[in-house]
């Protein structure tokens, strides 16, 4: 069975990262398929994580502090 193929251009950095993920006798195609099937889409996780109220508060605190820091940095860096 003949399978169509496509050529893609990637940076040297991306090539090295993909090569690092590649397993022994695995082709680059197999590596890409394995990695993309394993990770899925972010939206597939929505509603899956049951968090406690304490965890939610900790996340909200971290996010608030992060956004405050970004706002402060932008006020200094952007006239």
N, C-alpha and C positions, 0 to 999 in steps of 0.2 A: 504494500500500500504506500503510495507516494503522499507525503505530507508537505503542504506548502510551507515556505519559510519566509521570514522577513529579516532584513538587516536593520539594526539600530545602532546609533552612535551614543556612546557613554564616555564620561570622563575617565581618566586614569584612576582617580579616587574611587569612582563607582565600580570600575572593573575590579580593583583590589578588594573592595568590600564584598562583591559578589563571589570572587575567587575564594575569599576567606569563608564564606558560607557553604561553598560547594563541598560535597562529600566525595569520598574516594573515586568511585567509578561513575559518578553522576555527571550527566551533561549539563551545560548551562541552562538549557531549556527545562530540564527536570528540576534544577535548583530553583529557578524562577517560579515554576508551578508549585513546588513544595512550599516555598516561602509565602507566596500569595494565598495559597489555600489555607495554610496554617493560621495566618494572622487575621484574615477576614476584614470586614469593615467595622469602623468604630460604632456605627449605628446599630450593628448587631448586638452590642453589649448594653444598649440602653434598657434600663429597667431590670437588669440581671443582678446588679450588686445591691444587696440588702444592707444598708448601713444603719448604725445606731444613731440616736440623736447626738450623742457625744462626738462621733466621727463626723457627722454633718457640720456641727459647730466648729470643729477643728479645721475642716476643709474651708468653710466660709471665712474663718479667721485668716488662714493662709492666703486665700484669694484676695481678701480685703487689703492685707498688708502688701501683697505683690502689686496690686493696682495702685495703691498709694505711692509705693516706691517708683513705679513707672511714671505716675503723674508728676512727682517731684523731679525726676530726672528730665522729663520732657520740658518742664518749666524752666530748667536751667539751660538745656541744650538747644531748645527751639525758641528763638526770640519772638 
